[in-house]
């Protein structure tokens, strides 16, 4: 059975298949992937491949009740199911996850929009982004192997600092 483009997806826009990190499971996600243009027609070689990027987003601001922050971060994790872990205190939080993007610029742009775009739906505090780290998968694994860098997200979920 041949699948067509979802309504509103322009011709030539690629769809993405996400692979869960560490499990090899593949999840089909319909919809356009920003910055990935499929090449079509005779002589089309291949489309530009996307890569996995490890994101660490740090936010802070005025104090808020811990129960409200936890609830908001749990809602964010539900809305954005690729979040690995969130740590929080009453005046700051750190979110870590994997993002699939063509390059660092695209991954960073998506990460910088995450907090603002979900602020109202997840009822996130009106904090500002104070830090962003974007590293490719190879660098992440190299840092882990050398004993420095962000530790693997365990346990996965929303936890206090």
C-alpha positions in Angstrom: 0.0 0.0 0.0 1.5 3.3 -1.1 1.3 6.2 1.4 0.6 9.7 0.2 1.7 12.9 1.7 -0.4 14.2 4.6 -2.6 17.2 3.9 -0.7 20.4 3.9 2.8 18.8 3.4 4.4 20.3 0.4 5.7 18.1 -2.4 9.4 17.4 -2.0 9.3 17.5 1.8 10.7 14.5 3.5 9.0 12.5 6.3 11.1 11.2 9.1 11.6 7.8 10.7 12.9 8.1 14.3 15.1 5.5 15.9 14.9 5.2 19.6 18.4 5.7 21.1 19.9 2.5 22.3 17.1 0.2 21.3 17.1 0.1 17.6 13.3 0.5 17.5 11.9 2.5 14.7 9.0 4.8 15.0 7.3 6.2 11.9 6.4 9.9 12.3 4.4 11.6 9.6 4.9 15.2 8.8 7.7 17.3 7.4 11.1 17.5 8.9 12.4 21.0 8.8 15.3 21.4 6.5 15.2 18.0 4.8 14.3 18.3 1.2 13.8 15.1 -0.7 15.4 15.1 -4.1 13.1 13.8 -6.8 13.4 13.0 -10.5 15.9 11.3 -12.7 19.5 11.2 -11.3 18.4 11.9 -7.8 21.2 10.7 -5.6 19.8 11.0 -2.0 18.4 13.5 0.3 20.5 15.2 3.0 20.6 12.9 6.0 19.5 14.1 9.4 21.5 13.3 12.5 20.9 12.9 16.2 21.9 15.7 18.5 22.0 15.6 22.3 20.4 18.7 23.7 20.7 20.2 27.2 18.5 23.2 27.8 18.8 25.2 31.0 16.1 27.7 32.2 15.7 29.8 35.2 13.6 32.6 36.7 11.5 33.6 39.7 10.7 30.9 42.2 7.6 28.8 41.7 6.0 26.0 43.7 7.8 22.7 43.1 4.6 20.8 42.5 3.7 23.2 39.7 7.1 22.9 38.1 7.0 19.1 38.3 3.5 19.0 36.8 4.5 21.3 34.0 7.7 19.3 33.1 5.7 16.1 33.1 3.2 17.7 30.7 6.1 18.9 28.6 7.5 15.3 28.5 4.1 14.0 27.5 3.8 16.7 24.7 7.4 16.1 23.5 7.8 12.4 24.0 11.6 12.3 23.1 12.6 14.1 26.3 15.0 11.9 28.3 15.1 13.6 31.6 14.2 16.9 33.4 15.7 18.1 36.6 14.2 21.0 38.5 14.4 23.2 41.5 12.1 26.1 42.5 13.9 28.6 40.4 15.6 26.6 37.6 15.4 23.5 35.5 17.4 21.4 33.0 15.9 19.4 30.2 17.9 16.8 28.3 16.8 15.0 25.1 17.8 13.8 21.7 16.7 15.8 18.6 16.8 14.7 15.0 18.0 17.5 12.7 20.0 18.1 9.6 22.7 20.1 11.3 23.6 21.9 14.6 21.8 25.1 13.5 18.5 23.3 13.0 18.9 21.4 16.3 19.7 24.5 18.2 16.8 26.4 16.6 14.3 23.7 17.6 15.7 23.6 21.2 15.5 27.3 21.6 11.8 27.3 20.7 10.9 24.3 22.9 10.3 26.2 26.2 8.4 29.1 24.6 6.2 27.0 22.3 5.1 24.8 25.2 4.9 27.5 27.9 1.1 27.9 27.7 0.1 24.3 26.9 2.3 22.7 29.6 1.9 25.7 32.0 5.6 26.1 32.3 6.9 29.0 34.4 7.8 32.2 32.6 11.5 31.5 32.9 14.2 32.4 30.4 16.6 30.1 28.7 20.0 30.6 30.3 22.0 27.8 28.7 22.0 25.5 25.7 24.4 22.7 24.8 24.0 20.9 21.5 26.4 18.1 20.7 26.3 15.4 18.1 25.9 11.7 18.9 29.5 10.8 18.3 30.8 13.6 20.6 28.3 12.6 23.3 29.5 8.9 23.2 33.1 10.0 23.1 32.7 12.2 26.2 30.9 9.3 28.0 33.7 6.9 27.0 36.4 9.3 28.3 34.6 9.8 31.6 33.4 13.4 31.3 30.5 15.2 29.8 26.8 14.7 30.4 26.1 11.4 32.1 23.6 9.1 30.5 20.1 10.1 31.5 19.2 7.6 34.2 16.7 7.5 35.5 14.6 8.8 32.7 11.8 11.1 33.8 11.2 14.3 35.8 13.3 14.6 39.0 14.3 17.2 41.5 18.0 18.3 41.6 
